[in-house]
């Protein structure tokens, strides 16, 4: 009698469920075999700056001064553009 109760409570898989599972597994295997993967890696190439702990004295301040100079050039260009626009607006009036 205990065996009958155990058999009655065990879950049974229907034929439809087994076919659906087999179809899903087959579709996954088909897609996995036929889908192309990108062969190229996409990455940014970043150059590493010279280590700061190896620099001393004037060498240490040179990169900082170059960065400040580039920033000041950008600001100067923007200011000259704003001055040109202001002159054009003043001439139109």
Secondary structure, DSSP 8 states (H G I E B T S, - for coil): -HHHHHHHHS----HHHHHHHHHHHHHHHHHHHHS----S-----------GGG--THHHHHHHHHHHHHHHHHHHHHHHHHHHHHHHHHHH-
